[in-house]
Amino acid sequence: MRMTKLSFSLVVGAVCIAVLFLLMLVSLIYVPYGVNDMSIADRLQAPSAAHLLGTDNFGRDILSRVMEGTQTAFKVGTVSVAIGLTGGLLIGTIAGYVGKWADELLMRFIDALLAFPGVLLALLLVSLFKPSLFQTMIAIGILSVPAFSRVVRSGFLHMKEAEFVKAARGIGAGHANIIFKQILPNILSPVVTTAALSFSTAILVEAALSYLGLGVQPPDPSWGRMLNESQSYIGKAPWYALAPGLFITVTVLGFNLLGDGIRDLRDKRQ
């Protein structure tokens, strides 16, 4: 049977993320070399049996560093999405369920956040404090709040007028019952889709901040930081930039395909 567009997105996205997640788990217990072990005699070596992805300008094994970089990517994505989801659920629920002045006030706040380009706002937030992975995750999490807020608000505005919600209200169900048992379970699909897309955005923003020196600080490995360090050696050692660039591409593509697949599945069911 021919694979449909829906199954292609889901399968390819899920496979990409599963492989990267497995690589991250492996890196917790094993990497071929110490991520910060330097060997000037081995600097800028091409891929070989000893170093499958080559070495960098300090003689460090690139495979070990990109493996450990998966930990940074998943940590940033998970924490950032958790922050965005928490803030978005709170704001979107109040705006969509209460409505009126609360909706107007909260949505104007979200519009104000959206008025700033995402990377510029992240740069502002990170530069106010000492650059670190923690500050980066907080900044990216704040950037994720508007997307979740709009999705949750839209879901509440649609669902609170549904017949089953009116029926629950008619038999005396309280606000907590309507919010947590009637409405939230029915808007999980778009929220999950938003989470997958926000995950990929978080990884891209972290890579951009680390590339600019405002994210993960050396000597800790980060794909964006590795791209920054490799730019002076692109002509001499192209594998140095290719490895982290490929991992960023596969990760972002995987989460985007996964999000698209979930969205298509939801649309088909509806």
Stockholm file with secondary structure:
# STOCKHOLM 1.0

chainA/1-270         MRMTKLSFSLVVGAVCIAVLFLLMLVSLIYVPYGVNDMSIADRLQAPSAAHLLGTDNFGRDILSRVMEGTQTAFKVGTVSVAIGLTGGLLIGTIAGYVGKWADELLMRFIDALLAFPGVLLALLLVSLFKPSLFQTMIAIGILSVPAFSRVVRSGFLHMKEAEFVKAARGIGAGHANIIFKQILPNILSPVVTTAALSFSTAILVEAALSYLGLGVQPPDPSWGRMLNESQSYIGKAPWYALAPGLFITVTVLGFNLLGDGIRDLRDKRQ
#=GR chainA/1-270 SS CCCCHHHHHHHHHHHHHHHHHHHHHHHHHCCSSCTTCCCGGGTTCCSCSSSTTCBCTTSCBHHHHHHHHHHHHHHHHHHHHHHHHHHHHHHHHIIIIICHHHHHHHHHHHHHHHTSCHHHHHHHHHHTSCCCHHHHHHHHHHHHHHHHHHHHHHHHHHHTTSHHHHHHHHTTCCHHHIIIIIIGGGGHHHHHHHHHHHHHHHHHHHHHHHHTTSSSCTTSCCHHHHHHHHGGGTTTCHHHHHHHHHHHHHHHHHHHHHHHHHHHHHHHHC
#=GC SS_cons         CCCCHHHHHHHHHHHHHHHHHHHHHHHHHCCSSCTTCCCGGGTTCCSCSSSTTCBCTTSCBHHHHHHHHHHHHHHHHHHHHHHHHHHHHHHHHIIIIICHHHHHHHHHHHHHHHTSCHHHHHHHHHHTSCCCHHHHHHHHHHHHHHHHHHHHHHHHHHHTTSHHHHHHHHTTCCHHHIIIIIIGGGGHHHHHHHHHHHHHHHHHHHHHHHHTTSSSCTTSCCHHHHHHHHGGGTTTCHHHHHHHHHHHHHHHHHHHHHHHHHHHHHHHHC
//
